[in-house]
Amino acid sequence: MKGMDELRWWPVVGLAFGTALGFAGAFGGVGAFLIVLVLGVVGLLTGRAIMGDLDLRELIGGRRHS
């Protein structure tokens, strides 16, 4: 179970990511917006994989051997 302190940071992280997307869209256009969005998703997936919350084999479609 996750501590309450860890859960409090997610709204701040979401706000920061939304602000970055807003600035990228406003000043860089659609291309910059998409680059920031894709890199943000890659960062999220990488972080979840490092923390053990995501199995990349399931995401990629690899088979499990039993």
PDB file of N, CA, C and O in Angstrom, chain B, residues numbered from 101:
ATOM      1  N   MET B 101       0.837  -1.185   0.000  1.00  0.00           N
ATOM      2  CA  MET B 101       0.000   0.000   0.000  1.00  0.00           C
ATOM      3  C   MET B 101       0.878   1.242   0.000  1.00  0.00           C
ATOM      4  O   MET B 101       1.891   1.295   0.697  1.00  0.00           O
ATOM      5  N   LYS B 102       0.496   2.212  -0.762  1.00  0.00           N
ATOM      6  CA  LYS B 102       1.307   3.409  -0.911  1.00  0.00           C
ATOM      7  C   LYS B 102       0.984   4.412   0.179  1.00  0.00           C
ATOM      8  O   LYS B 102      -0.159   4.538   0.619  1.00  0.00           O
ATOM      9  N   GLY B 103       2.018   5.122   0.604  1.00  0.00           N
ATOM     10  CA  GLY B 103       1.831   6.117   1.643  1.00  0.00           C
ATOM     11  C   GLY B 103       1.093   7.346   1.130  1.00  0.00           C
ATOM     12  O   GLY B 103       1.060   7.622  -0.069  1.00  0.00           O
ATOM     13  N   MET B 104       0.509   8.064   2.059  1.00  0.00           N
ATOM     14  CA  MET B 104      -0.263   9.251   1.703  1.00  0.00           C
ATOM     15  C   MET B 104       0.632  10.342   1.098  1.00  0.00           C
ATOM     16  O   MET B 104       0.197  11.090   0.223  1.00  0.00           O
ATOM     17  N   ASP B 105       1.880  10.427   1.568  1.00  0.00           N
ATOM     18  CA  ASP B 105       2.782  11.451   1.029  1.00  0.00           C
ATOM     19  C   ASP B 105       3.058  11.235  -0.451  1.00  0.00           C
ATOM     20  O   ASP B 105       3.180  12.196  -1.211  1.00  0.00           O
ATOM     21  N   GLU B 106       3.158   9.972  -0.860  1.00  0.00           N
ATOM     22  CA  GLU B 106       3.422   9.687  -2.266  1.00  0.00           C
ATOM     23  C   GLU B 106       2.225  10.055  -3.137  1.00  0.00           C
ATOM     24  O   GLU B 106       2.402  10.546  -4.252  1.00  0.00           O
ATOM     25  N   LEU B 107       1.030   9.829  -2.653  1.00  0.00           N
ATOM     26  CA  LEU B 107      -0.168  10.117  -3.437  1.00  0.00           C
ATOM     27  C   LEU B 107      -0.413  11.607  -3.599  1.00  0.00           C
ATOM     28  O   LEU B 107      -1.059  12.015  -4.565  1.00  0.00           O
ATOM     29  N   ARG B 108       0.075  12.417  -2.699  1.00  0.00           N
ATOM     30  CA  ARG B 108      -0.135  13.868  -2.794  1.00  0.00           C
ATOM     31  C   ARG B 108       0.625  14.505  -3.943  1.00  0.00           C
ATOM     32  O   ARG B 108       0.255  15.591  -4.388  1.00  0.00           O
ATOM     33  N   TRP B 109       1.664  13.871  -4.431  1.00  0.00           N
ATOM     34  CA  TRP B 109       2.486  14.460  -5.479  1.00  0.00           C
ATOM     35  C   TRP B 109       1.890  14.297  -6.864  1.00  0.00           C
ATOM     36  O   TRP B 109       2.237  15.059  -7.766  1.00  0.00           O
ATOM     37  N   TRP B 110       1.002  13.327  -7.065  1.00  0.00           N
ATOM     38  CA  TRP B 110       0.489  13.079  -8.414  1.00  0.00           C
ATOM     39  C   TRP B 110      -0.282  14.247  -9.004  1.00  0.00           C
ATOM     40  O   TRP B 110      -0.127  14.510 -10.197  1.00  0.00           O
ATOM     41  N   PRO B 111      -1.105  14.966  -8.242  1.00  0.00           N
ATOM     42  CA  PRO B 111      -1.735  16.156  -8.843  1.00  0.00           C
ATOM     43  C   PRO B 111      -0.726  17.211  -9.283  1.00  0.00           C
ATOM     44  O   PRO B 111      -0.930  17.881 -10.296  1.00  0.00           O
ATOM     45  N   VAL B 112       0.356  17.362  -8.532  1.00  0.00           N
ATOM     46  CA  VAL B 112       1.401  18.334  -8.889  1.00  0.00           C
ATOM     47  C   VAL B 112       2.118  17.883 -10.155  1.00  0.00           C
ATOM     48  O   VAL B 112       2.420  18.697 -11.028  1.00  0.00           O
ATOM     49  N   VAL B 113       2.389  16.588 -10.253  1.00  0.00           N
ATOM     50  CA  VAL B 113       3.032  16.055 -11.458  1.00  0.00           C
ATOM     51  C   VAL B 113       2.120  16.259 -12.665  1.00  0.00           C
ATOM     52  O   VAL B 113       2.583  16.655 -13.734  1.00  0.00           O
ATOM     53  N   GLY B 114       0.829  15.990 -12.499  1.00  0.00           N
ATOM     54  CA  GLY B 114      -0.124  16.203 -13.582  1.00  0.00           C
ATOM     55  C   GLY B 114      -0.209  17.655 -14.000  1.00  0.00           C
ATOM     56  O   GLY B 114      -0.291  17.961 -15.189  1.00  0.00           O
ATOM     57  N   LEU B 115      -0.191  18.560 -13.016  1.00  0.00           N
ATOM     58  CA  LEU B 115      -0.219  19.988 -13.309  1.00  0.00           C
ATOM     59  C   LEU B 115       1.028  20.408 -14.088  1.00  0.00           C
ATOM     60  O   LEU B 115       0.930  21.171 -15.049  1.00  0.00           O
ATOM     61  N   ALA B 116       2.192  19.915 -13.680  1.00  0.00           N
ATOM     62  CA  ALA B 116       3.439  20.266 -14.362  1.00  0.00           C
ATOM     63  C   ALA B 116       3.434  19.733 -15.800  1.00  0.00           C
ATOM     64  O   ALA B 116       3.853  20.429 -16.725  1.00  0.00           O
ATOM     65  N   PHE B 117       2.963  18.510 -15.979  1.00  0.00           N
ATOM     66  CA  PHE B 117       2.929  17.933 -17.326  1.00  0.00           C
ATOM     67  C   PHE B 117       1.928  18.679 -18.200  1.00  0.00           C
ATOM     68  O   PHE B 117       2.202  18.945 -19.370  1.00  0.00           O
ATOM     69  N   GLY B 118       0.782  19.013 -17.644  1.00  0.00           N
ATOM     70  CA  GLY B 118      -0.211  19.778 -18.403  1.00  0.00           C
ATOM     71  C   GLY B 118       0.303  21.156 -18.785  1.00  0.00           C
ATOM     72  O   GLY B 118       0.049  21.635 -19.890  1.00  0.00           O
ATOM     73  N   THR B 119       1.025  21.791 -17.871  1.00  0.00           N
ATOM     74  CA  THR B 119       1.605  23.102 -18.165  1.00  0.00           C
ATOM     75  C   THR B 119       2.660  22.996 -19.270  1.00  0.00           C
ATOM     76  O   THR B 119       2.723  23.844 -20.160  1.00  0.00           O
ATOM     77  N   ALA B 120       3.483  21.955 -19.206  1.00  0.00           N
ATOM     78  CA  ALA B 120       4.494  21.754 -20.253  1.00  0.00           C
ATOM     79  C   ALA B 120       3.835  21.529 -21.606  1.00  0.00           C
ATOM     80  O   ALA B 120       4.289  22.065 -22.617  1.00  0.00           O
ATOM     81  N   LEU B 121       2.763  20.735 -21.629  1.00  0.00           N
ATOM     82  CA  LEU B 121       2.043  20.522 -22.889  1.00  0.00           C
ATOM     83  C   LEU B 121       1.418  21.820 -23.393  1.00  0.00           C
ATOM     84  O   LEU B 121       1.417  22.088 -24.595  1.00  0.00           O
ATOM     85  N   GLY B 122       0.893  22.617 -22.480  1.00  0.00           N
ATOM     86  CA  GLY B 122       0.295  23.895 -22.871  1.00  0.00           C
ATOM     87  C   GLY B 122       1.311  24.838 -23.492  1.00  0.00           C
ATOM     88  O   GLY B 122       1.049  25.450 -24.528  1.00  0.00           O
ATOM     89  N   PHE B 123       2.478  24.954 -22.853  1.00  0.00           N
ATOM     90  CA  PHE B 123       3.523  25.819 -23.404  1.00  0.00           C
ATOM     91  C   PHE B 123       4.028  25.287 -24.747  1.00  0.00           C
ATOM     92  O   PHE B 123       4.263  26.059 -25.677  1.00  0.00           O
ATOM     93  N   ALA B 124       4.192  23.974 -24.843  1.00  0.00           N
ATOM     94  CA  ALA B 124       4.653  23.398 -26.103  1.00  0.00           C
ATOM     95  C   ALA B 124       3.650  23.661 -27.215  1.00  0.00           C
ATOM     96  O   ALA B 124       4.040  23.992 -28.335  1.00  0.00           O
ATOM     97  N   GLY B 125       2.365  23.520 -26.921  1.00  0.00           N
ATOM     98  CA  GLY B 125       1.339  23.777 -27.934  1.00  0.00           C
ATOM     99  C   GLY B 125       1.226  25.240 -28.295  1.00  0.00           C
ATOM    100  O   GLY B 125       1.015  25.580 -29.459  1.00  0.00           O
ATOM    101  N   ALA B 126       1.366  26.118 -27.300  1.00  0.00           N
ATOM    102  CA  ALA B 126       1.201  27.549 -27.548  1.00  0.00           C
ATOM    103  C   ALA B 126       2.381  28.142 -28.312  1.00  0.00           C
ATOM    104  O   ALA B 126       2.192  28.957 -29.214  1.00  0.00           O
ATOM    105  N   PHE B 127       3.589  27.736 -27.955  1.00  0.00           N
ATOM    106  CA  PHE B 127       4.768  28.378 -28.534  1.00  0.00           C
ATOM    107  C   PHE B 127       5.463  27.534 -29.597  1.00  0.00           C
ATOM    108  O   PHE B 127       6.198  28.075 -30.423  1.00  0.00           O
ATOM    109  N   GLY B 128       5.245  26.224 -29.593  1.00  0.00           N
ATOM    110  CA  GLY B 128       5.955  25.366 -30.526  1.00  0.00           C
ATOM    111  C   GLY B 128       5.074  24.763 -31.596  1.00  0.00           C
ATOM    112  O   GLY B 128       5.574  24.193 -32.567  1.00  0.00           O
ATOM    113  N   GLY B 129       3.773  24.881 -31.431  1.00  0.00           N
ATOM    114  CA  GLY B 129       2.866  24.306 -32.418  1.00  0.00           C
ATOM    115  C   GLY B 129       2.537  22.854 -32.119  1.00  0.00           C
ATOM    116  O   GLY B 129       2.880  22.318 -31.065  1.00  0.00           O
ATOM    117  N   VAL B 130       1.872  22.240 -33.067  1.00  0.00           N
ATOM    118  CA  VAL B 130       1.387  20.870 -32.894  1.00  0.00           C
ATOM    119  C   VAL B 130       2.543  19.878 -32.802  1.00  0.00           C
ATOM    120  O   VAL B 130       2.469  18.921 -32.031  1.00  0.00           O
ATOM    121  N   GLY B 131       3.593  20.087 -33.560  1.00  0.00           N
ATOM    122  CA  GLY B 131       4.736  19.166 -33.533  1.00  0.00           C
ATOM    123  C   GLY B 131       5.386  19.108 -32.160  1.00  0.00           C
ATOM    124  O   GLY B 131       5.672  18.025 -31.650  1.00  0.00           O
ATOM    125  N   ALA B 132       5.619  20.269 -31.564  1.00  0.00           N
ATOM    126  CA  ALA B 132       6.213  20.307 -30.229  1.00  0.00           C
ATOM    127  C   ALA B 132       5.274  19.693 -29.201  1.00  0.00           C
ATOM    128  O   ALA B 132       5.721  19.002 -28.286  1.00  0.00           O
ATOM    129  N   PHE B 133       3.970  19.942 -29.345  1.00  0.00           N
ATOM    130  CA  PHE B 133       2.985  19.358 -28.437  1.00  0.00           C
ATOM    131  C   PHE B 133       3.058  17.842 -28.476  1.00  0.00           C
ATOM    132  O   PHE B 133       3.067  17.195 -27.429  1.00  0.00           O
ATOM    133  N   LEU B 134       3.110  17.273 -29.664  1.00  0.00           N
ATOM    134  CA  LEU B 134       3.155  15.819 -29.804  1.00  0.00           C
ATOM    135  C   LEU B 134       4.460  15.227 -29.275  1.00  0.00           C
ATOM    136  O   LEU B 134       4.453  14.155 -28.669  1.00  0.00           O
ATOM    137  N   ILE B 135       5.575  15.916 -29.500  1.00  0.00           N
ATOM    138  CA  ILE B 135       6.861  15.443 -28.980  1.00  0.00           C
ATOM    139  C   ILE B 135       6.829  15.398 -27.460  1.00  0.00           C
ATOM    140  O   ILE B 135       7.243  14.403 -26.865  1.00  0.00           O
ATOM    141  N   VAL B 136       6.341  16.465 -26.818  1.00  0.00           N
ATOM    142  CA  VAL B 136       6.259  16.500 -25.359  1.00  0.00           C
ATOM    143  C   VAL B 136       5.315  15.411 -24.860  1.00  0.00           C
ATOM    144  O   VAL B 136       5.602  14.754 -23.859  1.00  0.00           O
ATOM    145  N   LEU B 137       4.203  15.217 -25.542  1.00  0.00           N
ATOM    146  CA  LEU B 137       3.241  14.191 -25.135  1.00  0.00           C
ATOM    147  C   LEU B 137       3.848  12.796 -25.226  1.00  0.00           C
ATOM    148  O   LEU B 137       3.723  12.010 -24.286  1.00  0.00           O
ATOM    149  N   VAL B 138       4.500  12.475 -26.334  1.00  0.00           N
ATOM    150  CA  VAL B 138       5.095  11.150 -26.517  1.00  0.00           C
ATOM    151  C   VAL B 138       6.214  10.916 -25.508  1.00  0.00           C
ATOM    152  O   VAL B 138       6.295   9.843 -24.911  1.00  0.00           O
ATOM    153  N   LEU B 139       7.075  11.908 -25.313  1.00  0.00           N
ATOM    154  CA  LEU B 139       8.165  11.744 -24.344  1.00  0.00           C
ATOM    155  C   LEU B 139       7.630  11.620 -22.920  1.00  0.00           C
ATOM    156  O   LEU B 139       8.209  10.902 -22.105  1.00  0.00           O
ATOM    157  N   GLY B 140       6.548  12.299 -22.614  1.00  0.00           N
ATOM    158  CA  GLY B 140       5.927  12.166 -21.297  1.00  0.00           C
ATOM    159  C   GLY B 140       5.392  10.760 -21.068  1.00  0.00           C
ATOM    160  O   GLY B 140       5.560  10.202 -19.983  1.00  0.00           O
ATOM    161  N   VAL B 141       4.755  10.187 -22.073  1.00  0.00           N
ATOM    162  CA  VAL B 141       4.236   8.822 -21.958  1.00  0.00           C
ATOM    163  C   VAL B 141       5.390   7.827 -21.830  1.00  0.00           C
ATOM    164  O   VAL B 141       5.308   6.884 -21.043  1.00  0.00           O
ATOM    165  N   VAL B 142       6.462   8.030 -22.595  1.00  0.00           N
ATOM    166  CA  VAL B 142       7.628   7.156 -22.491  1.00  0.00           C
ATOM    167  C   VAL B 142       8.228   7.250 -21.085  1.00  0.00           C
ATOM    168  O   VAL B 142       8.604   6.234 -20.500  1.00  0.00           O
ATOM    169  N   GLY B 143       8.315   8.445 -20.553  1.00  0.00           N
ATOM    170  CA  GLY B 143       8.828   8.623 -19.200  1.00  0.00           C
ATOM    171  C   GLY B 143       7.946   7.953 -18.156  1.00  0.00           C
ATOM    172  O   GLY B 143       8.447   7.343 -17.212  1.00  0.00           O
ATOM    173  N   LEU B 144       6.628   8.068 -18.328  1.00  0.00           N
ATOM    174  CA  LEU B 144       5.691   7.423 -17.406  1.00  0.00           C
ATOM    175  C   LEU B 144       5.857   5.907 -17.432  1.00  0.00           C
ATOM    176  O   LEU B 144       5.935   5.268 -16.383  1.00  0.00           O
ATOM    177  N   LEU B 145       5.910   5.335 -18.632  1.00  0.00           N
ATOM    178  CA  LEU B 145       6.063   3.885 -18.747  1.00  0.00           C
ATOM    179  C   LEU B 145       7.402   3.415 -18.192  1.00  0.00           C
ATOM    180  O   LEU B 145       7.472   2.364 -17.555  1.00  0.00           O
ATOM    181  N   THR B 146       8.459   4.177 -18.427  1.00  0.00           N
ATOM    182  CA  THR B 146       9.773   3.829 -17.897  1.00  0.00           C
ATOM    183  C   THR B 146       9.773   3.870 -16.376  1.00  0.00           C
ATOM    184  O   THR B 146      10.296   2.965 -15.725  1.00  0.00           O
ATOM    185  N   GLY B 147       9.194   4.905 -15.817  1.00  0.00           N
ATOM    186  CA  GLY B 147       9.116   5.018 -14.364  1.00  0.00           C
ATOM    187  C   GLY B 147       8.318   3.891 -13.740  1.00  0.00           C
ATOM    188  O   GLY B 147       8.715   3.345 -12.711  1.00  0.00           O
ATOM    189  N   ARG B 148       7.191   3.535 -14.355  1.00  0.00           N
ATOM    190  CA  ARG B 148       6.384   2.428 -13.835  1.00  0.00           C
ATOM    191  C   ARG B 148       7.123   1.103 -13.950  1.00  0.00           C
ATOM    192  O   ARG B 148       7.001   0.251 -13.070  1.00  0.00           O
ATOM    193  N   ALA B 149       7.891   0.917 -15.025  1.00  0.00           N
ATOM    194  CA  ALA B 149       8.657  -0.315 -15.188  1.00  0.00           C
ATOM    195  C   ALA B 149       9.762  -0.408 -14.144  1.00  0.00           C
ATOM    196  O   ALA B 149      10.007  -1.483 -13.597  1.00  0.00           O
ATOM    197  N   ILE B 150      10.426   0.702 -13.863  1.00  0.00           N
ATOM    198  CA  ILE B 150      11.489   0.710 -12.860  1.00  0.00           C
ATOM    199  C   ILE B 150      10.927   0.432 -11.471  1.00  0.00           C
ATOM    200  O   ILE B 150      11.550  -0.275 -10.679  1.00  0.00           O
ATOM    201  N   MET B 151       9.756   0.981 -11.174  1.00  0.00           N
ATOM    202  CA  MET B 151       9.133   0.778  -9.863  1.00  0.00           C
ATOM    203  C   MET B 151       8.533  -0.626  -9.732  1.00  0.00           C
ATOM    204  O   MET B 151       8.172  -1.035  -8.629  1.00  0.00           O
ATOM    205  N   GLY B 152       8.422  -1.357 -10.825  1.00  0.00           N
ATOM    206  CA  GLY B 152       7.863  -2.699 -10.790  1.00  0.00           C
ATOM    207  C   GLY B 152       6.356  -2.735 -10.947  1.00  0.00           C
ATOM    208  O   GLY B 152       5.744  -3.784 -10.744  1.00  0.00           O
ATOM    209  N   ASP B 153       5.739  -1.615 -11.304  1.00  0.00           N
ATOM    210  CA  ASP B 153       4.291  -1.550 -11.487  1.00  0.00           C
ATOM    211  C   ASP B 153       3.857  -1.945 -12.895  1.00  0.00           C
ATOM    212  O   ASP B 153       2.661  -2.035 -13.174  1.00  0.00           O
ATOM    213  N   LEU B 154       4.813  -2.178 -13.775  1.00  0.00           N
ATOM    214  CA  LEU B 154       4.494  -2.466 -15.172  1.00  0.00           C
ATOM    215  C   LEU B 154       5.434  -3.543 -15.675  1.00  0.00           C
ATOM    216  O   LEU B 154       6.649  -3.451 -15.500  1.00  0.00           O
ATOM    217  N   ASP B 155       4.869  -4.565 -16.301  1.00  0.00           N
ATOM    218  CA  ASP B 155       5.669  -5.613 -16.921  1.00  0.00           C
ATOM    219  C   ASP B 155       5.745  -5.304 -18.415  1.00  0.00           C
ATOM    220  O   ASP B 155       4.746  -5.409 -19.126  1.00  0.00           O
ATOM    221  N   LEU B 156       6.921  -4.927 -18.881  1.00  0.00           N
ATOM    222  CA  LEU B 156       7.083  -4.525 -20.275  1.00  0.00           C
ATOM    223  C   LEU B 156       6.809  -5.673 -21.245  1.00  0.00           C
ATOM    224  O   LEU B 156       6.425  -5.435 -22.389  1.00  0.00           O
ATOM    225  N   ARG B 157       7.002  -6.919 -20.799  1.00  0.00           N
ATOM    226  CA  ARG B 157       6.711  -8.054 -21.678  1.00  0.00           C
ATOM    227  C   ARG B 157       5.226  -8.105 -22.012  1.00  0.00           C
ATOM    228  O   ARG B 157       4.857  -8.460 -23.132  1.00  0.00           O
ATOM    229  N   GLU B 158       4.373  -7.757 -21.056  1.00  0.00           N
ATOM    230  CA  GLU B 158       2.940  -7.726 -21.325  1.00  0.00           C
ATOM    231  C   GLU B 158       2.592  -6.598 -22.302  1.00  0.00           C
ATOM    232  O   GLU B 158       1.740  -6.770 -23.174  1.00  0.00           O
ATOM    233  N   LEU B 159       3.244  -5.459 -22.157  1.00  0.00           N
ATOM    234  CA  LEU B 159       2.980  -4.315 -23.004  1.00  0.00           C
ATOM    235  C   LEU B 159       3.418  -4.569 -24.449  1.00  0.00           C
ATOM    236  O   LEU B 159       2.721  -4.203 -25.396  1.00  0.00           O
ATOM    237  N   ILE B 160       4.574  -5.196 -24.598  1.00  0.00           N
ATOM    238  CA  ILE B 160       5.103  -5.462 -25.926  1.00  0.00           C
ATOM    239  C   ILE B 160       4.417  -6.673 -26.556  1.00  0.00           C
ATOM    240  O   ILE B 160       4.351  -6.770 -27.782  1.00  0.00           O
ATOM    241  N   GLY B 161       3.918  -7.574 -25.761  1.00  0.00           N
ATOM    242  CA  GLY B 161       3.227  -8.740 -26.289  1.00  0.00           C
ATOM    243  C   GLY B 161       4.075  -9.991 -26.252  1.00  0.00           C
ATOM    244  O   GLY B 161       3.782 -10.965 -26.945  1.00  0.00           O
ATOM    245  N   GLY B 162       5.123  -9.971 -25.450  1.00  0.00           N
ATOM    246  CA  GLY B 162       5.970 -11.146 -25.325  1.00  0.00           C
ATOM    247  C   GLY B 162       5.240 -12.275 -24.623  1.00  0.00           C
ATOM    248  O   GLY B 162       4.310 -12.048 -23.849  1.00  0.00           O
ATOM    249  N   ARG B 163       5.674 -13.487 -24.904  1.00  0.00           N
ATOM    250  CA  ARG B 163       5.042 -14.654 -24.305  1.00  0.00           C
ATOM    251  C   ARG B 163       5.766 -15.054 -23.034  1.00  0.00           C
ATOM    252  O   ARG B 163       6.984 -14.917 -22.921  1.00  0.00           O
ATOM    253  N   ARG B 164       4.997 -15.548 -22.089  1.00  0.00           N
ATOM    254  CA  ARG B 164       5.585 -16.061 -20.844  1.00  0.00           C
ATOM    255  C   ARG B 164       5.742 -17.560 -20.974  1.00  0.00           C
ATOM    256  O   ARG B 164       4.850 -18.257 -21.458  1.00  0.00           O
ATOM    257  N   HIS B 165       6.870 -18.036 -20.541  1.00  0.00           N
ATOM    258  CA  HIS B 165       7.114 -19.469 -20.540  1.00  0.00           C
ATOM    259  C   HIS B 165       6.878 -19.995 -19.145  1.00  0.00           C
ATOM    260  O   HIS B 165       7.395 -19.441 -18.175  1.00  0.00           O
ATOM    261  N   SER B 166       6.099 -21.064 -19.029  1.00  0.00           N
ATOM    262  CA  SER B 166       5.828 -21.615 -17.703  1.00  0.00           C
ATOM    263  C   SER B 166       6.485 -22.948 -17.499  1.00  0.00           C
ATOM    264  O   SER B 166       6.353 -23.544 -16.431  1.00  0.00           O
TER     265      SER B 166
END
